[in-house]
């Protein structure tokens, strides 16, 4: 009883390793799937304890249910651990139920969808074959769960962030976020991952995800981070981050990185220290990386340091061009802050990826036109526009409930097809049309297309990838988020 299978099931592409967002990449205009570090960390700690482990990302490899069946029949796992999302949870449970029909085993599911889950929501899920749910950072509890079910060691009472079945009834443990020491973990078991699946969108080269920190002190009402990771920012040591980068480069031949943090630039001294470590190392000028950032705090000195260290894109959550919306969502920023941050990044010569949101319950068409104007004025290199998704447990969920714009249950939806009727003034269909119009007007500008082709003239691969994303944008009209 020592075989554990960690997996992302077949189906649409979801950002399953990103518990705070869980984006539907199949519906994205310009997004790409990040590496399955949540599974990779679990694999590493299980291997350390002597378990036999396999890891499969069926969704990103574009494999089928039959492929999963073949692997499971061959490996015969004693325990299956599946990473799920708010949108895919029903399909993922159906997948496990299908697997258990021929390979009965311990089934564990992980996802923010289970964080402090209410009895009402729990009863709405068909969990007859599931033994345990994990709503926190599963890499810190997975060995206790495996030891209990597979080695009859210990018990699950009090295991933080979990719900487990006892005598056929689910028992809910305490949910407390922000307790875990990130430096205590081994590096993700990339030897079990197909690293070629996770690529930099423009060049198509392998790109590893390296966790640098968790938590955010901000209070944005739409974000799950304060709920599932806490407001206290936990950071890995600079040296551990560098050692992982070095291992990726020397052992796996990876030279592109996503430095994953709830907000990488929230602590300027820490962000600069990572940059300085890279600049002073043999990897300087040999690796490149991308980071996410808030518009505030953000200094010219830090942005220049990012550029010197090899940053190839900064992704910024501008969210809105409406002062009213920025205030109501608790962003703690202004439109002027948005403009300043954009200018700093552009002046440093770093490509800018802007994220925007429309469809908050109070928004009118005028609010959205203000956001469209800001996009036009900032002119980022790439953008993504999300319709506000009220995740259960967030302030936005409560705002939508008060406004009467919630539609359906808390699960089965995402930012491309949210669980709302729209806003108090705009229906969901009109929001989708406005979103699509903003994206098409941005990406199909003749000047924009010409600039991108000129800037990538020496790289046919980059041109090909730009064409791919362009065609995806033009012809994809969204999906329901369910598996097809």
Phi, psi and omega in degrees: 000064184225010185262123180237131177247124178253133186206155159255127185285167177295159177133202179297158181276124175234150176279074188290338180278352183255085186298332184283338185238315176055040188298147173276098183291332178299333180260002186281149177283324187214014183274162175222157184284130175276160182300152184277061183295331178299317176289322182298319177296316180298318178301317183297316182287328177290319177299320180299331180264011173088013177278151173270123191231138164234152183230129181224132174247084185292325184295313185286330176281357181059039178266170189250175175300321179297324176296318178295318178301316180299315180295318183291321177294328179283316185277327182053064183293146173276335179216136175246131177243120184243132177266123186242176178225168178304319185281324189263001191301321180294316178296322182292322176294319177300321177300311180297321178297323177293321180294318183291346178292336179236347178222074178302129181200177175286126179246128180237136177239140179237142175168154178298340178302335182262002183294118178049042187297139181282154176304324180298313181289325179297319182290344180274001181250138182276082189257032184299332181255006183257130183264330187209142177241138180240122181249359178246205182283101193291337181296340181271349182236352188297325181291323177295323179291314179296317180300320182293310186280327187257337183237004179054041180247135175071196176213171185257000178294129178084001179288113189305135172076022183233157172231124185230155183270128178227120183054039176082000182237138180283134178246130184261124176273171176297150176240105179232122183263162173082020184266337196272142177273111185294331181287348181283349183275146167288169176291152176306144183282076183292344176292341177263351182265146171273089187296340181290347180285338189251110192233157171288127189301324185278317185263341182077007178282156177303140178223122179268148171264127178240116179289127176250331180190171178219151177100152180208131183282354183285168184235038180298129190286345182268351193262138178277347186306309181298336181283311189260340180242342178094165180271345176280125182278116176261131184237141170285155178294148180302321183292322178294321177298314181296319180299324178290319176301315182298318178297317178301318183289313187278326185267324187245000177068030181260129181238004178238141188220146167251114178277102187274122173207157177297327165205107186297323188268009185296330177243100186299319182298319180292314179299319178294324180295320177296317178300315181297323179296320178291315183298325182272003186255168176294347181275352181299133183075001178253342180236159174224159184209161174236151181222163170255160185206150163275163178282343181210127001281144175201122183248158176298322181298317181293317182297319178295322178295319177301316180299314181297325183281344177119021181289125182258348175200142169246125178261123187237133175272087176286323176071304188209155173257009180256123178299321180298315181294316179302321180290316185289332180274359177074027183291331181074022181224170178235170175299324177298321176297320177301314182294319181297314181297318178300316181296319180299315183292318180294320179298329179281350178082025178258129175303143186245127176250115183258133176252133183226155180229140174229164173093021173294153191302333181269355190282140173255178176301326181295321177302316183290325176294328175295320177293319177298320178296319179297319177301315180297319182290317181288325181048062177296171177285326179216152176222159167224136178243120178252147169272133187307123183251114180279086176296140177300134180102350180261163176296328180295325178301316180291323178297317179292324178297315180295324181280349180074027182255001176292143180223125180075196182276185181281342187245165175090008182230167177210186186291348178264346177208072190286166183272054177224163174272001185119220175250183177292347186236343185229134177284164183298323180295320179293322176299317179298320179294319179295318178300312181297321179297317179299314181296314182293318179297327180286306188281339183260015173294129180306317181296321179296313181299316181297315181299318181293320179291322179293316183292338182247019186301330182271003182229094178302328180296316179296316178301315180300318180291323176298318179296318179302310181293326177296315179294322178299319180295315185292319189263343180272128181249020179093169177211171185282350184089356178267155182293141180240000000 
